[in-house]
Amino acid sequence: MTVSHQEHVSSFEAIVNSIKYDAEVCRWFEFLIAQPAVSAQVSAEEGTARAYQDIRSALLRQRVIFAFALVSVAAVILSKSLWPILAVPFILYFWLHSQKVKAAAVVAVSERLIRRDYVPVDILSGITLFQLSEQYSKKYKIASLVDKIYCFDRVKRYSVLVFLVVVMAIWTVAFSWKAALVMLCYYELIKAALMTTVVYRRLQ
């Protein structure tokens, strides 16, 4: 990709849309705006205080949902009944709803932060999303979006390897739909766990 072409592939709207629709980009900006140096500057601004409150509330709900999901998986393993499976649609619904609320709040704060730091916003036409994240990472001394994506993908690859090995072992001995369901839940919980604050901030 040439420099002259790259100068026109980014814009303020494109960056905001990436935060809005790409889960990993949104998660990094959530990580960014949670930094004390950032939140101290923008949390008091009009409109952002409510967004920060929405983020905190959504995080609390997701911790409860995540704990309930772990209990449900344990119940499937330990019990011989099917009732724990009935919890899956409710877990997914409340998780996705909380994620939607949190993402909207993250977009609102991130948009305010970028507008403040890049005036006029037209200068972002010469800055890619990854370059923007590098600039913020140097400014606030945090891991960049590229660093987080690399670490996230590496852990997912290891998880997939373990997942495949265990599934093949189960299939060789005797197929069990319960074991397969548990392994699928394991993989999805690994991905969800990687997005939690306590884990994500250590991915570097």
Stockholm file with secondary structure:
# STOCKHOLM 1.0

chainA/1-204         MTVSHQEHVSSFEAIVNSIKYDAEVCRWFEFLIAQPAVSAQVSAEEGTARAYQDIRSALLRQRVIFAFALVSVAAVILSKSLWPILAVPFILYFWLHSQKVKAAAVVAVSERLIRRDYVPVDILSGITLFQLSEQYSKKYKIASLVDKIYCFDRVKRYSVLVFLVVVMAIWTVAFSWKAALVMLCYYELIKAALMTTVVYRRLQ
#=GR chainA/1-204 SS CCHHHHTTSCCHHHHHHHHHHCHHHHHHHHHHHTSHHHHHHHTTSTTHHHHHHHHHHHHHHHHHHHHHHHHHHHHHHHCSSSGGGGHHHHHHHHHHHHHHHHHHHHHHHHHHHHHHHSSSGGGGGGCCHHHHHHHHHHHHTCCCHHHHHHHHHHHHHHHHHHHHHHHHHHHHHCCCHHHHHHHHHHHHHHHHHHHSHHHHTTCC
#=GC SS_cons         CCHHHHTTSCCHHHHHHHHHHCHHHHHHHHHHHTSHHHHHHHTTSTTHHHHHHHHHHHHHHHHHHHHHHHHHHHHHHHCSSSGGGGHHHHHHHHHHHHHHHHHHHHHHHHHHHHHHHSSSGGGGGGCCHHHHHHHHHHHHTCCCHHHHHHHHHHHHHHHHHHHHHHHHHHHHHCCCHHHHHHHHHHHHHHHHHHHSHHHHTTCC
//
